[in-house]
Amino acid sequence: MSQTAIITGITGQDGSYLAEFLLDKGYRVVGVVRRSSAPNLWRIEHLLDRVELRSADLLDQLSLVRLMDEVRPDEFYNLAAMSFVPASWDTPLLTGEFNSQGVTRVLEAIRHVKPDTRMYQASSSEMYGKVRAVPQSEDTPFHPRSPYGVSKVFGHYITVNYRESYGMFACSGILFNHESPRRGLEFVTRKVTDGVARIKLGLADSLPLGNLDARRDWGFAGDYIKAMWLMLQQATPDDYVVATGETHPVRELVEIAFGHVGLDWERYVKVDARFLRPAEVDLLIGDPTKARTQLGWTPDVDFPALVKMMVEADVARLEKAAVPAQPLA
C-alpha cells in the first residue's frame, strides 16, 4: 500500500517541491491550507488534480487533531511557518504562535491521535544567528538574532523534547538558505533575480538592496526536500544540518545575476538603509557532513546554476506577462 503524507505549508516553495517529490514516489499527499478569501495556490496549480487539500491551522489545536484523525498519515512534514525574517520584528507575537506553539500543537495532535506517525520539523539556520563556530554543525550552539530565529529555536527543541520524552519519530532539518524560481519576491534572491529581469526588459531602472556583504549558504530548494524525506526513512530519528558547505555574499549573487543577462550591476544597484536588519547575521555556512554520511545526501545544483535558473525563470515570466492576450477564434 502507498504511504500517506501530510504537508503543512504545501503552497510554499518547499511544500510544492516536496509534494512533487512524494507524488513521484507514489505517495498519497494531503496538503494543509488555511481558510482564506484569496487562495495562494500558484505554486501547486499543476498538482491540484493529484493532491488532496484539507483546511487546518497551526493556531487551532482542534483542527490539527481532526486532520490527524481523518487522514491517519504515515509521515507529517511541518513546513508551515511565518518565514520572512524581517517581518518577524513587526509581528513577533504572531511569529511565535506559528513557529513555536504551532509546532507544539502538531506534536500534540500526532501524540494523541497516531503516535507512530513520523514527523519532520523545518528548523532553520537562522537559529545560529551570532555564530559561535564556522561552519555550523548540529552541535553548534544557537544564538538567534531575530524573533524568527528565536521562534525556530523553540520549535526545534520542543521537537527534540517530544522525541526524547515520548519516543516519537520526530526529526528536525536545520536547513540553510534554499532558493528557487518559486521563492517569494520578498526574499533577497528573488528580489535580485526579479529586479534583474525587470531591468533587462526595460520595466525598471534600479534595484535597491541592503547589506551587500552579508554572506549566506545558498542551495536549491529542489535538492533540499530530498533530505527531508531521507530523514524519515532512517531507522532512528535525529536532527541534520542541510547545506552546501559554501558561503557567498549578496554581492556575488548580484554579480552573477546581472552578468547572466549582460548588464553591469554597479550601474543599477543602490544600497538602501531601509533594507538593513536591526541585528545582522553576518556569516552562515553549514557543515553537511552528517547528512552526507548518514543520509547519503548531496546537492546537485551549484550556486551559479541556481542564480542563472532563477534569472531565466523571472525573465520568461515577465516576458509572458507582457504578451497581449490573443483574440478568440
TIBAKE-537775 format. One record per residue: x, y, z of N, C-alpha, C, O in turn; residue in one letter. Coordinates in steps of 0.2 Angstrom, whole numbers, padded with zeros to 4 digits, always signed. Example, Ala and Ser with C-alpha at 12.3 -4.5 7.8 and 13.67 -1.06 7.14 Angstrom:
TIBAKE-537775
+0066-0028+0039+0062-0022+0039+0066-0016+0039+0071-0017+0042a;+0064-0011+0035+0068-0005+0036+0064+0000+0039+0067+0006+0040s;
end
This chain:
TIBAKE-537775
+0004-0006+0000+0000+0000+0000+0004+0006+0000+0010+0006+0003m;+0002+0011-0003+0006+0018-0004+0006+0021+0003+0001+0020+0007s;+0011+0025+0004+0012+0029+0010+0007+0035+0010+0006+0038+0004q;+0005+0038+0015+0001+0044+0016+0005+0049+0019+0008+0048+0025t;+0006+0055+0016+0010+0061+0020+0005+0067+0020+0002+0069+0015a;+0006+0070+0026+0003+0077+0027+0008+0082+0026+0014+0081+0029i;+0007+0087+0022+0012+0093+0022+0008+0099+0024+0004+0102+0020i;+0010+0102+0029+0008+0109+0031+0013+0114+0027+0019+0113+0026t;+0010+0119+0024+0014+0124+0020+0015+0121+0013+0020+0123+0010g;+0010+0117+0011+0011+0114+0004+0011+0120-0002+0013+0119-0007i;+0008+0126+0000+0008+0131-0005+0014+0135-0006+0015+0139-0010t;+0019+0134-0001+0025+0137-0001+0030+0134-0006+0029+0129-0009g;+0036+0137-0006+0041+0134-0010+0043+0127-0009+0043+0123-0013q;+0045+0126-0003+0047+0119-0001+0041+0114-0001+0042+0108-0004d;+0035+0116+0001+0029+0112+0001+0028+0109-0007+0026+0104-0008g;+0028+0114-0011+0027+0112-0018+0032+0107-0021+0030+0102-0024s;+0038+0108-0020+0043+0104-0022+0043+0097-0019+0043+0092-0022y;+0041+0097-0012+0040+0091-0008+0034+0087-0011+0035+0081-0011l;+0029+0090-0012+0023+0087-0015+0025+0083-0021+0023+0078-0022a;+0028+0087-0026+0030+0084-0032+0034+0077-0031+0033+0072-0034e;+0039+0078-0027+0044+0073-0025+0040+0067-0022+0041+0061-0025f;+0035+0068-0017+0032+0062-0014+0027+0059-0019+0026+0053-0019l;+0024+0063-0023+0019+0060-0028+0023+0056-0033+0020+0050-0035l;+0029+0058-0035+0033+0054-0040+0035+0047-0037+0036+0042-0040d;+0035+0047-0030+0036+0041-0026+0030+0036-0025+0030+0031-0021k;+0024+0039-0027+0018+0035-0026+0014+0036-0020+0010+0033-0018g;+0016+0042-0016+0013+0044-0010+0006+0046-0011+0004+0049-0017y;+0001+0046-0007-0005+0050-0006-0003+0056-0002+0000+0055+0003r;-0004+0062-0005-0001+0068-0002-0007+0072+0000-0012+0074-0005v;-0008+0074+0006-0013+0078+0009-0010+0085+0011-0006+0085+0015v;-0012+0090+0007-0009+0097+0009-0014+0101+0014-0020+0101+0013g;-0011+0104+0018-0015+0108+0023-0015+0116+0021-0009+0118+0019v;-0020+0118+0020-0021+0125+0018-0025+0129+0024-0030+0126+0026v;-0024+0135+0025-0028+0139+0029-0034+0142+0026-0033+0144+0020r;-0039+0143+0029-0045+0146+0026-0043+0153+0024-0041+0157+0028r;-0044+0155+0018-0043+0162+0015-0047+0164+0010-0050+0160+0006s;-0049+0171+0010-0053+0173+0004-0049+0174-0002-0052+0175-0007s;-0043+0173-0002-0039+0174-0008-0034+0168-0008-0028+0169-0006a;-0035+0162-0010-0031+0157-0010-0024+0158-0014-0025+0161-0019p;-0019+0156-0011-0012+0157-0015-0010+0150-0017-0006+0147-0014n;-0012+0148-0023-0011+0141-0025-0006+0141-0031-0006+0135-0034l;-0003+0146-0033+0000+0146-0039+0006+0141-0040+0008+0139-0045w;+0009+0140-0034+0015+0135-0034+0013+0128-0035+0017+0124-0037r;+0006+0126-0034+0004+0119-0034-0002+0119-0039-0005+0113-0039i;-0003+0124-0043-0008+0123-0048-0008+0117-0053-0013+0114-0054e;-0002+0115-0054-0001+0109-0059-0002+0103-0055-0001+0097-0058h;-0003+0103-0048-0003+0097-0044-0010+0096-0041-0012+0091-0038l;-0015+0101-0043-0021+0101-0039-0026+0095-0041-0030+0093-0037l;-0024+0091-0047-0028+0085-0048-0025+0079-0045-0027+0073-0046d;-0019+0080-0041-0016+0074-0039-0015+0075-0031-0013+0069-0028r;-0016+0080-0028-0015+0081-0021-0022+0082-0018-0027+0085-0021v;-0023+0081-0011-0029+0082-0008-0028+0088-0003-0023+0088+0000e;-0032+0093-0003-0031+0099+0001-0036+0099+0007-0042+0098+0005l;-0034+0100+0013-0038+0100+0019-0037+0106+0022-0031+0109+0023r;-0042+0109+0026-0042+0115+0030-0039+0113+0037-0042+0109+0040s;-0034+0117+0039-0032+0116+0046-0028+0122+0047-0026+0126+0043a;-0026+0123+0054-0022+0129+0055-0018+0128+0061-0020+0125+0066d;-0011+0130+0061-0007+0129+0066-0009+0133+0073-0006+0131+0078l;-0013+0138+0072-0016+0141+0078-0022+0138+0081-0024+0140+0086l;-0024+0133+0078-0031+0129+0080-0029+0122+0082-0029+0118+0077d;-0029+0120+0088-0027+0113+0090-0032+0108+0088-0030+0103+0085q;-0038+0110+0088-0044+0105+0086-0044+0104+0079-0045+0098+0077l;-0042+0109+0075-0042+0107+0068-0036+0102+0066-0037+0098+0061s;-0031+0103+0070-0025+0098+0068-0027+0091+0071-0025+0086+0068l;-0030+0090+0077-0032+0084+0079-0037+0081+0074-0037+0075+0073v;-0042+0085+0072-0047+0082+0067-0043+0080+0060-0045+0075+0058r;-0038+0084+0058-0034+0082+0052-0031+0075+0053-0031+0071+0049l;-0027+0075+0059-0024+0068+0060-0029+0062+0060-0027+0057+0058m;-0035+0063+0063-0039+0058+0064-0042+0056+0057-0044+0050+0056d;-0043+0061+0053-0046+0059+0046-0041+0056+0042-0043+0052+0038e;-0035+0058+0042-0030+0056+0037-0026+0050+0039-0024+0046+0035v;-0024+0050+0046-0020+0045+0048-0014+0044+0044-0013+0038+0042r;-0010+0049+0044-0004+0049+0040+0002+0044+0042+0003+0043+0048p;+0006+0042+0038+0012+0039+0039+0018+0044+0041+0022+0043+0045d;+0017+0049+0037+0023+0054+0038+0019+0061+0038+0014+0062+0035e;+0022+0066+0042+0019+0073+0043+0025+0077+0042+0030+0077+0046f;+0025+0082+0037+0030+0087+0036+0027+0094+0038+0023+0096+0035y;+0030+0096+0043+0028+0103+0046+0032+0108+0043+0037+0110+0046n;+0030+0111+0037+0034+0116+0034+0031+0123+0034+0034+0128+0033l;+0025+0123+0037+0021+0130+0038+0025+0134+0043+0026+0131+0048a;+0025+0140+0042+0028+0145+0047+0028+0152+0044+0026+0153+0038a;+0029+0157+0049+0030+0164+0047+0037+0164+0045+0041+0164+0050m;+0039+0164+0039+0045+0163+0037+0049+0169+0034+0055+0168+0032s;+0047+0175+0034+0050+0180+0031+0054+0184+0037+0050+0187+0041f;+0060+0183+0038+0064+0185+0044+0063+0193+0046+0061+0194+0051v;+0063+0197+0041+0062+0205+0043+0055+0206+0046+0055+0210+0050p;+0050+0202+0043+0044+0204+0046+0043+0201+0053+0038+0203+0056a;+0047+0197+0055+0046+0195+0062+0047+0200+0067+0045+0199+0073s;+0051+0205+0066+0051+0211+0070+0045+0215+0071+0043+0218+0076w;+0041+0215+0066+0034+0218+0066+0029+0214+0069+0024+0217+0072d;+0029+0208+0069+0024+0203+0071+0028+0198+0076+0027+0192+0074t;+0031+0200+0081+0035+0195+0085+0030+0190+0088+0032+0184+0089p;+0024+0192+0091+0020+0188+0094+0017+0182+0090+0016+0176+0091l;+0014+0185+0084+0011+0180+0079+0017+0175+0077+0015+0169+0075l;+0023+0178+0075+0028+0173+0073+0029+0168+0078+0030+0162+0076t;+0029+0169+0085+0030+0164+0090+0024+0159+0090+0025+0153+0091g;+0018+0162+0089+0012+0157+0089+0013+0152+0084+0011+0146+0085e;+0015+0154+0078+0015+0150+0072+0021+0145+0073+0021+0139+0073f;+0027+0148+0074+0033+0144+0073+0035+0141+0080+0039+0136+0079n;+0033+0143+0085+0034+0139+0092+0028+0135+0094+0029+0129+0094s;+0023+0138+0096+0017+0135+0099+0014+0131+0093+0011+0125+0094q;+0014+0133+0087+0011+0129+0081+0015+0122+0081+0011+0117+0079g;+0021+0122+0082+0025+0115+0082+0022+0111+0087+0021+0105+0086v;+0021+0114+0093+0019+0110+0099+0012+0107+0098+0011+0102+0099t;+0008+0111+0094+0001+0109+0093+0001+0103+0088-0002+0098+0089r;+0006+0103+0083+0007+0097+0078+0009+0091+0082+0006+0086+0081v;+0014+0092+0086+0017+0086+0090+0011+0083+0095+0011+0077+0095l;+0007+0088+0098+0002+0085+0102-0003+0081+0098-0006+0076+0101e;-0005+0084+0092-0010+0081+0088-0008+0074+0086-0011+0069+0086a;-0001+0073+0084+0002+0067+0082+0002+0062+0088+0000+0056+0088i;+0004+0065+0094+0005+0060+0100-0002+0058+0102-0002+0052+0104r;-0007+0061+0102-0014+0059+0104-0018+0055+0099-0022+0051+0101h;-0016+0056+0093-0021+0053+0088-0017+0047+0085-0020+0041+0084v;-0011+0048+0083-0007+0042+0079+0000+0043+0080+0004+0045+0076k;+0003+0041+0086+0009+0042+0089+0015+0039+0084+0021+0041+0085p;+0013+0034+0080+0018+0031+0076+0020+0035+0070+0024+0033+0066d;+0016+0040+0069+0017+0045+0063+0024+0048+0063+0026+0050+0069t;+0028+0047+0058+0035+0050+0058+0034+0058+0056+0031+0059+0051r;+0037+0062+0060+0036+0069+0059+0043+0073+0057+0048+0071+0060m;+0043+0077+0052+0048+0081+0050+0047+0089+0052+0041+0091+0050y;+0051+0092+0056+0050+0099+0058+0055+0103+0054+0061+0101+0054q;+0053+0108+0051+0058+0113+0047+0061+0118+0052+0058+0123+0054a;+0067+0116+0054+0071+0121+0058+0075+0125+0053+0074+0125+0047s;+0079+0130+0056+0082+0135+0051+0089+0137+0053+0091+0137+0059s;+0093+0138+0049+0100+0141+0050+0100+0148+0054+0105+0149+0057s;+0094+0151+0053+0094+0157+0057+0094+0156+0065+0095+0161+0068e;+0093+0150+0067+0094+0149+0074+0101+0150+0076+0102+0152+0082m;+0106+0150+0072+0113+0151+0074+0114+0158+0075+0118+0160+0080y;+0112+0162+0071+0112+0170+0072+0119+0172+0073+0123+0172+0068g;+0121+0174+0079+0128+0177+0080+0132+0170+0081+0132+0168+0087k;+0135+0168+0076+0138+0161+0076+0143+0160+0081+0147+0165+0082v;+0144+0154+0084+0149+0153+0089+0154+0149+0086+0160+0148+0089r;+0153+0146+0080+0158+0142+0076+0157+0142+0069+0151+0143+0067a;+0162+0142+0065+0161+0142+0057+0165+0136+0055+0171+0135+0056v;+0162+0131+0051+0155+0131+0049+0150+0129+0055+0153+0127+0060p;+0144+0129+0054+0139+0127+0059+0137+0120+0058+0135+0118+0052q;+0137+0116+0063+0135+0109+0063+0129+0108+0068+0127+0113+0071s;+0127+0102+0069+0122+0100+0073+0123+0102+0080+0119+0102+0084e;+0130+0102+0082+0132+0103+0089+0134+0110+0090+0135+0112+0096d;+0133+0115+0085+0135+0122+0086+0129+0125+0091+0123+0124+0089t;+0131+0129+0096+0126+0132+0100+0122+0137+0096+0125+0140+0091p;+0116+0138+0098+0112+0143+0094+0112+0150+0098+0113+0151+0104f;+0112+0156+0094+0111+0162+0097+0107+0166+0091+0110+0171+0088h;+0101+0165+0091+0097+0169+0086+0097+0176+0087+0097+0179+0092p;+0096+0180+0081+0097+0187+0081+0090+0190+0078+0090+0196+0076r;+0085+0187+0078+0078+0189+0076+0073+0185+0080+0074+0180+0082s;+0067+0188+0080+0061+0185+0083+0060+0178+0079+0058+0173+0082p;+0061+0178+0073+0060+0172+0069+0065+0167+0071+0063+0161+0072y;+0071+0169+0072+0076+0164+0074+0075+0161+0081+0075+0155+0082g;+0073+0166+0085+0071+0163+0092+0065+0158+0092+0065+0153+0095v;+0060+0160+0088+0054+0155+0087+0056+0149+0085+0053+0144+0087s;+0061+0149+0080+0063+0142+0077+0067+0138+0082+0067+0132+0082k;+0070+0141+0086+0074+0138+0092+0069+0134+0096+0070+0128+0098v;+0064+0137+0098+0059+0134+0102+0056+0128+0098+0055+0122+0101f;+0054+0129+0092+0051+0124+0088+0056+0118+0087+0054+0112+0087g;+0062+0119+0087+0067+0114+0086+0068+0110+0093+0067+0104+0093h;+0068+0113+0098+0069+0110+0105+0063+0106+0107+0064+0101+0111y;+0057+0109+0105+0051+0106+0108+0050+0099+0104+0048+0094+0106i;+0053+0099+0097+0053+0093+0093+0058+0088+0097+0056+0082+0097t;+0064+0090+0098+0068+0086+0102+0065+0083+0108+0066+0077+0110v;+0062+0087+0112+0059+0085+0119+0054+0080+0118+0054+0075+0122n;+0049+0081+0113+0044+0076+0112+0047+0069+0109+0045+0064+0111y;+0053+0069+0106+0056+0063+0103+0059+0060+0110+0058+0054+0110r;+0062+0063+0114+0065+0060+0120+0060+0059+0125+0062+0054+0129e;+0055+0062+0126+0050+0061+0131+0045+0056+0130+0043+0052+0134s;+0043+0055+0123+0038+0051+0121+0040+0046+0116+0036+0041+0114y;+0046+0046+0114+0048+0041+0110+0046+0042+0103+0045+0037+0099g;+0044+0048+0101+0041+0049+0094+0046+0049+0089+0052+0051+0091m;+0045+0047+0083+0049+0048+0077+0049+0055+0075+0045+0056+0070f;+0052+0060+0078+0052+0067+0076+0059+0069+0074+0063+0069+0078a;+0060+0072+0068+0066+0074+0066+0066+0082+0064+0061+0084+0063c;+0071+0085+0065+0072+0092+0063+0077+0093+0058+0083+0090+0059s;+0076+0096+0052+0081+0098+0047+0083+0105+0048+0079+0110+0047g;+0089+0106+0050+0092+0113+0051+0094+0115+0044+0100+0115+0042i;+0089+0118+0040+0090+0120+0033+0093+0127+0032+0091+0132+0035l;+0099+0127+0029+0102+0134+0027+0098+0136+0021+0094+0133+0018f;+0099+0142+0019+0095+0146+0014+0095+0141+0008+0100+0139+0005n;+0089+0140+0005+0087+0137-0001+0082+0140-0005+0077+0142-0002h;+0084+0141-0011+0080+0146-0016+0078+0142-0022+0080+0136-0023e;+0074+0146-0026+0072+0143-0032+0067+0148-0036+0066+0153-0033s;+0065+0147-0042+0061+0151-0045+0054+0152-0041+0050+0157-0043p;+0053+0148-0037+0046+0148-0033+0047+0152-0026+0042+0152-0023r;+0053+0155-0025+0054+0158-0019+0050+0165-0019+0049+0168-0025r;+0048+0167-0014+0044+0173-0013+0048+0179-0015+0054+0179-0014g;+0044+0184-0018+0048+0190-0020+0051+0194-0015+0055+0199-0016l;+0049+0193-0008+0051+0197-0003+0058+0195-0001+0062+0198+0003e;+0060+0189-0003+0067+0186-0001+0072+0189-0006+0071+0190-0012f;+0078+0190-0003+0083+0194-0007+0085+0190-0014+0087+0194-0019v;+0085+0184-0014+0087+0180-0020+0082+0182-0026+0084+0184-0031t;+0076+0181-0024+0071+0183-0029+0070+0190-0030+0069+0192-0036r;+0071+0194-0025+0071+0202-0026+0077+0203-0031+0075+0208-0036k;+0082+0200-0031+0088+0202-0036+0086+0199-0043+0087+0203-0047v;+0084+0193-0043+0083+0190-0050+0077+0193-0053+0077+0194-0059t;+0072+0195-0049+0066+0198-0052+0068+0205-0054+0066+0207-0060d;+0072+0208-0050+0075+0215-0052+0079+0215-0058+0078+0220-0062g;+0083+0210-0059+0087+0210-0065+0083+0209-0071+0084+0212-0076v;+0078+0204-0070+0074+0203-0076+0070+0209-0078+0069+0211-0084a;+0068+0213-0073+0064+0219-0075+0068+0225-0078+0066+0228-0083r;+0075+0225-0076+0079+0230-0079+0081+0228-0086+0081+0232-0090i;+0082+0221-0087+0084+0219-0093+0078+0220-0098+0080+0222-0104k;+0072+0220-0096+0066+0221-0100+0064+0228-0101+0059+0229-0104l;+0067+0232-0097+0065+0239-0098+0060+0241-0093+0056+0246-0094g;+0058+0237-0088+0052+0238-0084+0055+0242-0077+0050+0244-0073l;+0061+0242-0076+0064+0246-0070+0071+0248-0072+0074+0246-0077a;+0073+0253-0068+0080+0256-0070+0085+0256-0064+0090+0258-0064d;+0082+0253-0058+0087+0252-0052+0084+0246-0048+0079+0244-0048s;+0089+0244-0043+0087+0239-0039+0090+0241-0032+0096+0240-0031l;+0086+0243-0027+0088+0245-0020+0089+0238-0016+0085+0234-0016p;+0095+0238-0013+0096+0232-0008+0099+0234-0002+0101+0240-0001l;+0100+0230+0003+0103+0231+0009+0110+0230+0010+0114+0232+0005g;+0112+0225+0014+0119+0224+0016+0122+0219+0010+0120+0213+0010n;+0126+0222+0006+0129+0218+0000+0134+0213+0003+0136+0208-0001l;+0137+0214+0009+0142+0210+0012+0140+0204+0016+0143+0200+0018d;+0133+0204+0017+0130+0198+0021+0131+0192+0017+0130+0192+0011a;+0133+0186+0020+0135+0180+0017+0130+0175+0019+0128+0175+0025r;+0128+0171+0014+0124+0165+0016+0126+0159+0012+0130+0159+0007r;+0124+0153+0015+0125+0147+0012+0118+0145+0008+0114+0143+0011d;+0119+0146+0001+0113+0146-0003+0113+0139-0007+0118+0138-0010w;+0107+0136-0007+0106+0130-0011+0100+0130-0015+0096+0135-0014g;+0098+0125-0018+0092+0124-0022+0087+0120-0018+0088+0115-0016f;+0081+0123-0018+0076+0120-0014+0074+0113-0016+0072+0109-0012a;+0074+0112-0023+0073+0105-0025+0077+0100-0023+0075+0094-0023g;+0083+0102-0021+0088+0097-0018+0087+0096-0011+0087+0090-0009d;+0085+0101-0007+0084+0101+0000+0078+0096+0002+0079+0093+0007y;+0073+0096-0002+0067+0092+0000+0069+0085+0000+0065+0081+0004i;+0073+0083-0004+0075+0076-0004+0078+0074+0003+0077+0068+0006k;+0082+0078+0006+0085+0077+0013+0079+0076+0018+0080+0072+0023a;+0074+0080+0018+0068+0080+0022+0066+0072+0022+0065+0069+0027m;+0064+0070+0016+0062+0063+0015+0066+0058+0018+0064+0053+0021w;+0073+0059+0016+0078+0054+0019+0078+0053+0026+0079+0048+0029l;+0077+0059+0030+0077+0059+0037+0072+0054+0040+0073+0051+0045m;+0066+0054+0037+0060+0050+0039+0061+0043+0037+0056+0039+0039l;+0066+0041+0033+0067+0034+0031+0072+0030+0035+0073+0025+0034q;+0075+0034+0040+0080+0031+0044+0077+0026+0049+0071+0026+0051q;+0082+0022+0052+0080+0018+0057+0078+0021+0064+0074+0019+0067a;+0082+0027+0065+0081+0031+0071+0080+0038+0069+0083+0040+0065t;+0076+0042+0073+0075+0049+0072+0081+0053+0074+0084+0051+0079p;+0083+0058+0071+0089+0063+0073+0088+0069+0069+0083+0070+0065d;+0092+0074+0071+0092+0080+0068+0098+0081+0063+0104+0079+0064d;+0097+0085+0058+0103+0086+0052+0103+0093+0050+0098+0096+0049y;+0109+0095+0049+0111+0101+0045+0110+0099+0038+0113+0095+0035v;+0107+0103+0034+0106+0103+0027+0109+0109+0023+0106+0114+0024v;+0114+0109+0020+0118+0115+0017+0122+0112+0012+0124+0107+0011a;+0125+0118+0008+0130+0116+0003+0137+0116+0006+0142+0113+0003t;+0138+0119+0012+0145+0120+0014+0149+0125+0011+0155+0126+0012g;+0146+0129+0007+0149+0135+0004+0145+0141+0006+0139+0141+0007e;+0149+0147+0006+0146+0153+0008+0147+0158+0002+0152+0159-0001t;+0142+0163+0001+0143+0168-0004+0140+0174-0002+0134+0174+0001h;+0143+0180-0003+0140+0186-0001+0134+0188-0006+0134+0186-0012p;+0130+0193-0004+0125+0195-0008+0128+0199-0014+0125+0198-0020v;+0133+0202-0014+0137+0205-0019+0138+0200-0025+0137+0202-0031r;+0140+0194-0023+0141+0189-0028+0135+0187-0032+0135+0186-0038e;+0130+0186-0028+0123+0184-0031+0121+0190-0036+0119+0188-0041l;+0122+0196-0034+0121+0202-0039+0125+0201-0045+0122+0202-0050v;+0131+0200-0044+0136+0200-0050+0134+0194-0055+0134+0195-0061e;+0133+0188-0052+0131+0183-0057+0124+0184-0060+0123+0183-0066i;+0119+0187-0056+0113+0188-0059+0113+0193-0065+0110+0192-0070a;+0116+0199-0064+0117+0204-0069+0121+0202-0074+0119+0203-0080f;+0126+0198-0073+0131+0196-0078+0128+0191-0083+0129+0191-0089g;+0123+0187-0080+0120+0182-0084+0116+0185-0090+0114+0182-0095h;+0113+0192-0089+0110+0195-0094+0114+0201-0097+0111+0205-0101v;+0120+0201-0096+0125+0205-0099+0124+0212-0097+0126+0217-0101g;+0123+0213-0090+0122+0220-0088+0128+0221-0082+0130+0216-0079l;+0130+0227-0081+0134+0229-0076+0130+0231-0070+0127+0236-0070d;+0131+0227-0065+0127+0228-0059+0128+0235-0055+0123+0237-0052w;+0134+0237-0056+0135+0243-0052+0132+0249-0055+0131+0255-0051e;+0129+0249-0061+0125+0254-0064+0118+0255-0061+0115+0260-0061r;+0116+0249-0058+0109+0249-0056+0107+0247-0049+0102+0249-0046y;+0112+0245-0045+0111+0243-0038+0112+0249-0033+0117+0252-0034v;+0107+0250-0029+0108+0256-0024+0107+0253-0017+0102+0250-0016k;+0112+0254-0013+0111+0252-0006+0106+0257-0002+0107+0263-0002v;+0101+0254+0001+0096+0257+0004+0096+0255+0011+0095+0249+0013d;+0096+0260+0016+0097+0259+0023+0090+0255+0026+0090+0252+0031a;+0085+0256+0022+0078+0254+0024+0079+0246+0024+0075+0243+0028r;+0083+0243+0020+0083+0236+0020+0089+0233+0024+0090+0227+0024f;+0092+0236+0029+0097+0234+0033+0093+0231+0040+0088+0234+0042l;+0095+0225+0042+0092+0222+0048+0094+0226+0054+0100+0229+0055r;+0090+0226+0059+0092+0229+0066+0098+0225+0069+0102+0228+0072p;+0098+0218+0068+0103+0214+0070+0105+0209+0065+0102+0205+0063a;+0111+0211+0061+0113+0207+0056+0116+0200+0057+0120+0200+0062e;+0114+0195+0053+0118+0189+0054+0123+0189+0048+0122+0189+0042v;+0130+0189+0050+0135+0190+0046+0137+0184+0042+0139+0185+0036d;+0138+0179+0045+0141+0173+0041+0138+0166+0043+0139+0164+0049l;+0134+0164+0039+0130+0157+0040+0133+0152+0035+0132+0154+0029l;+0136+0147+0037+0139+0142+0032+0138+0135+0036+0141+0134+0041i;+0134+0131+0033+0133+0124+0036+0138+0119+0035+0141+0119+0030g;+0138+0114+0039+0143+0108+0039+0138+0102+0038+0135+0100+0042d;+0137+0100+0031+0133+0095+0030+0135+0088+0030+0133+0083+0027p;+0141+0087+0034+0144+0081+0034+0140+0075+0037+0140+0070+0034t;+0136+0076+0042+0131+0071+0045+0126+0069+0039+0125+0063+0039k;+0123+0074+0036+0118+0072+0031+0121+0069+0025+0118+0064+0022a;+0127+0070+0023+0131+0067+0018+0132+0060+0020+0131+0055+0016r;+0135+0059+0026+0137+0052+0028+0132+0047+0030+0132+0041+0029t;+0127+0050+0034+0121+0046+0036+0115+0045+0032+0112+0040+0032q;+0114+0051+0028+0108+0050+0024+0110+0049+0016+0106+0047+0012l;+0116+0050+0015+0119+0049+0008+0116+0055+0004+0115+0054-0002g;+0115+0061+0007+0113+0067+0003+0118+0071+0001+0123+0073+0005w;+0118+0073-0005+0122+0079-0008+0118+0083-0013+0114+0080-0016t;+0119+0090-0013+0116+0094-0018+0118+0093-0025+0124+0091-0026p;+0114+0094-0030+0115+0093-0037+0116+0100-0040+0120+0100-0045d;+0113+0105-0038+0113+0112-0041+0118+0116-0038+0117+0117-0032v;+0123+0119-0041+0128+0123-0038+0125+0131-0038+0120+0132-0041d;+0129+0135-0034+0126+0142-0034+0125+0146-0040+0120+0149-0041f;+0130+0146-0045+0130+0150-0051+0124+0147-0055+0120+0151-0058p;+0123+0140-0055+0117+0137-0059+0111+0139-0056+0106+0140-0060a;+0110+0139-0049+0104+0141-0046+0102+0148-0048+0096+0150-0049l;+0107+0153-0047+0106+0160-0049+0103+0161-0056+0099+0164-0057v;+0107+0158-0061+0105+0158-0068+0098+0155-0069+0094+0158-0073k;+0097+0150-0066+0090+0147-0066+0084+0152-0064+0079+0152-0068m;+0086+0155-0059+0081+0160-0056+0080+0166-0061+0074+0168-0062m;+0086+0168-0063+0085+0174-0068+0081+0172-0074+0077+0176-0076v;+0083+0166-0077+0080+0164-0083+0072+0163-0082+0068+0165-0086e;+0070+0161-0076+0063+0160-0075+0059+0166-0074+0054+0167-0076a;+0063+0171-0071+0060+0178-0070+0059+0182-0077+0054+0185-0078d;+0064+0181-0081+0064+0184-0087+0058+0181-0091+0054+0185-0094v;+0057+0174-0091+0052+0171-0095+0045+0173-0092+0041+0174-0096a;+0045+0173-0086+0038+0175-0083+0036+0182-0085+0030+0183-0086r;+0041+0187-0084+0039+0194-0086+0038+0195-0093+0033+0199-0095l;+0041+0191-0098+0040+0191-0105+0033+0189-0106+0030+0191-0110e;+0031+0183-0103+0025+0180-0104+0019+0185-0102+0014+0186-0105k;+0020+0188-0096+0015+0193-0094+0014+0199-0098+0009+0202-0099a;+0019+0201-0102+0019+0207-0107+0016+0205-0113+0014+0210-0117a;+0015+0199-0115+0012+0197-0121+0005+0198-0121+0001+0195-0117v;+0002+0202-0126-0005+0203-0125-0009+0197-0127-0007+0193-0131p;-0015+0196-0124-0019+0190-0125-0022+0190-0132-0023+0195-0135a;-0022+0184-0135-0024+0183-0142-0031+0183-0142-0035+0180-0138q;-0034+0186-0147-0042+0186-0148-0044+0178-0149-0041+0175-0152p;-0050+0177-0146-0053+0170-0148-0055+0169-0155-0057+0174-0158l;-0054+0164-0158-0055+0162-0165-0063+0162-0166-0065+0161-0171a;
end
